[in-house]
Amino acid sequence: MLDFDKTEPGHETESDVLLAPDEVTIDQQQIILYNDDFNTFEHVIESLIKVCKHDKVQAEQCTYLVHYKGKCSVKRGSYKELEPMCTALLERGLTAEIE
């Protein structure tokens, strides 16, 4: 347990533990995959495994969510990380965007 009242060396203060707002980088975005009427379940599952590095169960779950809910967040990360994945999904004929 931290004792926030002690400021001697080796003891953390509350200000040492909390990050200043400019130190916190919230660069988390997501790829949203949308339902369509022409891609098969197998193609979507295969694409999520290949492009987004999902395991089979995760890819299947996302595919069913897309089918029944109309869309699903399939990957989170920085824009720099997500942009090539989103492009690859689009090249495979899927409908996706980064939010």
ROBALO-665890 format. One record per residue: residue number from 0; residue in three letters; x, y, z of N, C-alpha, C in turn. Coordinates in Angstrom, 2 decimals. Last residue first. Layout:
REM residues N
- NUM,ALA,X,Y,Z,X,Y,Z,X,Y,Z
...
This chain:
REM residues 99
- 98,GLU,-12.44,4.71,-36.88,-13.09,5.76,-36.07,-12.18,6.14,-34.93
- 97,ILE,-11.99,3.50,-40.09,-11.33,3.77,-38.81,-12.07,4.91,-38.13
- 96,GLU,-14.07,1.08,-41.76,-13.53,2.42,-41.58,-12.86,2.52,-40.22
- 95,ALA,-15.27,-1.21,-44.28,-14.66,-0.90,-42.99,-14.20,0.53,-42.96
- 94,THR,-16.43,-3.79,-46.08,-16.74,-2.40,-45.80,-16.27,-2.08,-44.39
- 93,LEU,-14.41,-5.88,-48.23,-15.21,-5.63,-47.03,-15.44,-4.15,-46.87
- 92,GLY,-12.71,-6.45,-50.31,-14.12,-6.23,-50.61,-15.01,-6.01,-49.41
- 91,ARG,-10.08,-6.47,-49.80,-10.73,-7.78,-49.84,-12.23,-7.66,-50.07
- 90,GLU,-9.54,-3.81,-49.55,-9.07,-4.48,-50.76,-9.67,-5.87,-50.91
- 89,LEU,-10.53,-3.43,-46.95,-11.22,-2.81,-48.09,-10.82,-3.48,-49.39
- 88,LEU,-8.56,-4.80,-45.53,-9.95,-5.26,-45.47,-10.74,-4.71,-46.65
- 87,ALA,-6.34,-3.18,-46.15,-6.36,-4.59,-46.57,-7.78,-5.16,-46.54
- 86,THR,-7.11,-0.80,-44.88,-6.91,-0.83,-46.33,-6.97,-2.26,-46.85
- 85,CYS,-7.03,-1.68,-42.24,-8.31,-1.24,-42.81,-8.22,-1.26,-44.34
- 84,MET,-4.29,-2.20,-42.01,-5.27,-3.28,-41.83,-6.60,-2.91,-42.46
- 83,PRO,-3.10,0.31,-42.36,-2.84,-0.75,-43.34,-3.82,-1.92,-43.21
- 82,GLU,-4.37,1.68,-40.07,-4.57,2.10,-41.45,-4.25,1.01,-42.47
- 81,LEU,-3.58,0.80,-37.51,-4.84,0.34,-38.09,-4.99,0.62,-39.58
- 80,GLU,-1.16,2.04,-36.87,-1.25,0.58,-36.83,-2.47,0.08,-37.62
- 79,LYS,-1.86,4.72,-37.09,-0.72,4.21,-37.86,-0.75,2.68,-37.94
- 78,TYR,-3.85,4.96,-35.18,-4.20,5.10,-36.59,-3.11,4.48,-37.46
- 77,SER,-3.55,2.42,-32.64,-3.26,3.74,-33.18,-3.65,3.77,-34.66
- 76,GLY,-6.38,0.31,-31.81,-4.96,0.68,-31.81,-4.78,2.09,-32.32
- 75,ARG,-8.53,-2.49,-32.30,-8.24,-1.20,-31.68,-6.74,-0.95,-31.71
- 74,LYS,-10.85,-4.20,-34.37,-9.46,-4.00,-33.95,-9.32,-2.60,-33.37
- 73,VAL,-13.57,-4.35,-34.79,-12.79,-5.58,-34.95,-11.33,-5.44,-34.54
- 72,SER,-16.71,-3.44,-33.90,-15.32,-3.00,-33.77,-14.46,-4.25,-33.79
- 71,CYS,-19.33,-3.94,-36.22,-18.59,-4.42,-35.05,-17.20,-3.80,-35.08
- 70,LYS,-22.71,-3.89,-37.55,-21.32,-3.45,-37.50,-20.67,-3.98,-36.23
- 69,GLY,-25.09,-5.27,-37.57,-24.83,-4.33,-38.64,-23.40,-3.81,-38.67
- 68,LYS,-25.83,-7.28,-35.87,-25.90,-5.91,-35.35,-25.63,-4.85,-36.42
- 67,TYR,-25.54,-9.64,-37.37,-26.77,-9.41,-36.62,-26.93,-7.97,-36.13
- 66,HIS,-23.03,-9.39,-38.74,-24.23,-9.87,-39.42,-25.51,-9.45,-38.70
- 65,VAL,-21.29,-8.54,-36.72,-21.48,-7.72,-37.92,-22.79,-8.10,-38.61
- 64,LEU,-21.49,-10.77,-35.02,-21.91,-9.44,-34.56,-22.16,-8.51,-35.74
- 63,TYR,-20.39,-12.75,-36.68,-21.79,-12.85,-36.28,-22.31,-11.51,-35.76
- 62,THR,-17.76,-11.74,-36.86,-18.56,-11.92,-38.07,-20.05,-12.01,-37.73
- 61,CYS,-16.90,-11.88,-34.21,-17.01,-10.57,-34.86,-17.91,-10.66,-36.10
- 60,GLN,-16.91,-14.70,-33.91,-17.76,-13.85,-33.07,-17.97,-12.48,-33.70
- 59,GLU,-14.98,-15.47,-35.82,-16.36,-15.92,-35.95,-17.31,-15.03,-35.14
- 58,ALA,-12.70,-14.25,-34.72,-13.15,-13.88,-36.06,-14.61,-14.29,-36.27
- 57,GLN,-12.52,-15.65,-32.28,-12.72,-14.21,-32.28,-13.26,-13.73,-33.64
- 56,VAL,-12.06,-18.26,-33.28,-13.24,-17.97,-32.45,-13.54,-16.48,-32.46
- 55,LYS,-9.58,-18.01,-34.68,-10.81,-18.43,-35.36,-12.07,-18.05,-34.57
- 54,ASP,-7.92,-14.92,-33.80,-7.99,-16.38,-33.82,-9.36,-16.73,-34.39
- 53,HIS,-6.84,-12.19,-35.88,-7.79,-12.79,-34.94,-7.58,-14.30,-34.92
- 52,LYS,-5.27,-10.57,-37.52,-4.62,-11.54,-36.64,-5.55,-12.06,-35.54
- 51,CYS,-6.35,-9.00,-39.45,-6.38,-8.47,-38.08,-5.75,-9.40,-37.06
- 50,VAL,-5.85,-10.59,-41.80,-5.51,-9.17,-41.73,-5.39,-8.67,-40.29
- 49,LYS,-6.55,-13.34,-41.24,-5.36,-12.97,-42.01,-4.91,-11.52,-41.74
- 48,ILE,-8.91,-13.19,-39.73,-7.78,-13.99,-39.28,-6.50,-13.52,-39.95
- 47,LEU,-10.52,-11.59,-41.34,-10.19,-11.14,-39.98,-9.00,-11.90,-39.41
- 46,SER,-10.68,-13.23,-43.64,-10.07,-11.90,-43.71,-9.67,-11.39,-42.33
- 45,GLU,-12.06,-15.47,-42.69,-10.71,-15.62,-43.22,-9.98,-14.28,-43.26
- 44,ILE,-14.52,-14.20,-42.07,-13.73,-14.86,-41.03,-12.28,-14.99,-41.47
- 43,VAL,-15.30,-13.34,-44.64,-15.10,-12.37,-43.57,-14.23,-12.97,-42.47
- 42,HIS,-15.50,-15.81,-46.00,-14.58,-14.78,-46.48,-14.27,-13.76,-45.38
- 41,GLU,-17.49,-17.12,-44.50,-16.15,-17.70,-44.61,-15.12,-16.66,-45.04
- 40,PHE,-19.72,-15.52,-44.95,-19.17,-15.65,-43.60,-17.74,-16.14,-43.66
- 39,THR,-19.33,-13.60,-48.00,-19.73,-14.79,-47.24,-19.12,-14.75,-45.84
- 38,ASN,-20.55,-10.48,-49.16,-19.43,-11.29,-48.65,-19.93,-12.45,-47.80
- 37,PHE,-23.04,-9.20,-49.79,-22.35,-10.00,-50.79,-21.16,-10.81,-50.28
- 36,ASP,-24.25,-7.34,-48.17,-25.08,-8.43,-48.69,-24.33,-9.35,-49.65
- 35,ASP,-22.64,-6.37,-45.08,-23.00,-6.17,-46.48,-23.77,-7.39,-46.96
- 34,ASN,-21.73,-4.67,-42.06,-22.41,-5.75,-42.76,-22.63,-5.37,-44.22
- 33,TYR,-18.50,-3.28,-41.28,-19.94,-3.17,-41.52,-20.46,-4.38,-42.29
- 32,LEU,-16.13,-2.72,-38.79,-16.49,-3.53,-39.96,-18.01,-3.53,-40.07
- 31,ILE,-14.00,-0.31,-37.63,-15.40,-0.75,-37.61,-15.65,-1.49,-38.92
- 30,ILE,-11.13,-0.08,-35.85,-11.66,-0.41,-37.17,-13.07,-0.94,-36.95
- 29,GLN,-10.36,2.64,-33.65,-10.84,1.29,-33.92,-11.25,1.14,-35.37
- 28,GLN,-7.87,4.19,-31.56,-8.96,4.25,-32.51,-9.38,2.82,-32.78
- 27,GLN,-6.07,5.79,-29.16,-6.77,4.55,-29.48,-7.92,4.83,-30.42
- 26,ASP,-4.39,7.55,-28.07,-4.39,7.50,-29.53,-5.11,6.23,-29.97
- 25,ILE,-3.91,9.16,-25.57,-5.05,8.31,-25.89,-5.21,8.35,-27.41
- 24,THR,-1.32,9.54,-23.53,-1.66,9.60,-24.94,-2.78,8.62,-25.21
- 23,VAL,-0.44,11.46,-20.90,-1.32,10.37,-21.27,-1.67,10.53,-22.74
- 22,GLU,0.90,13.77,-20.49,1.69,12.55,-20.53,0.87,11.34,-20.96
- 21,ASP,-0.94,15.78,-20.23,-0.13,15.78,-21.45,0.76,14.55,-21.57
- 20,PRO,-2.04,15.21,-17.66,-2.83,14.99,-18.87,-2.00,14.97,-20.15
- 19,ALA,0.31,13.39,-15.63,-0.25,14.66,-16.08,-1.00,14.42,-17.38
- 18,LEU,-0.39,10.53,-13.70,0.21,11.12,-14.89,-0.48,12.44,-15.21
- 17,LEU,0.29,9.65,-10.34,-0.65,10.12,-11.35,0.09,10.76,-12.51
- 16,VAL,2.62,9.19,-8.83,1.85,8.07,-9.35,0.93,8.51,-10.49
- 15,ASP,3.60,11.58,-7.95,4.50,10.70,-8.68,3.74,9.58,-9.38
- 14,SER,1.48,12.63,-6.52,1.82,13.28,-7.78,2.81,12.45,-8.60
- 13,GLU,1.53,10.98,-4.27,0.41,10.87,-5.20,0.75,11.51,-6.54
- 12,THR,4.87,9.69,-3.95,3.80,10.60,-3.58,2.69,10.44,-4.60
- 11,GLU,6.76,6.92,-2.79,6.09,7.61,-3.86,5.04,8.56,-3.30
- 10,HIS,9.91,6.60,-1.31,8.45,6.64,-1.12,7.82,7.45,-2.24
- 9,GLY,12.52,6.91,-1.93,12.00,5.56,-1.86,10.51,5.48,-1.62
- 8,PRO,13.06,9.82,0.04,13.47,8.93,-1.06,12.96,7.51,-0.85
- 7,GLU,9.98,11.15,1.50,11.40,10.85,1.54,11.77,9.90,0.40
- 6,THR,7.35,11.70,1.75,8.01,12.23,0.57,9.51,11.96,0.58
- 5,LYS,4.27,10.37,2.80,5.73,10.35,2.94,6.37,10.83,1.65
- 4,ASP,1.60,10.28,2.14,2.06,11.38,2.97,3.57,11.44,3.09
- 3,PHE,0.90,8.03,0.78,1.03,9.24,0.00,1.53,10.43,0.82
- 2,ASP,1.95,4.99,0.82,1.69,6.00,1.83,1.95,7.34,1.16
- 1,LEU,0.57,2.20,-0.84,1.35,3.42,-0.91,0.95,4.37,0.21
- 0,MET,0.85,-1.18,0.00,0.00,0.00,0.00,0.89,1.23,0.00
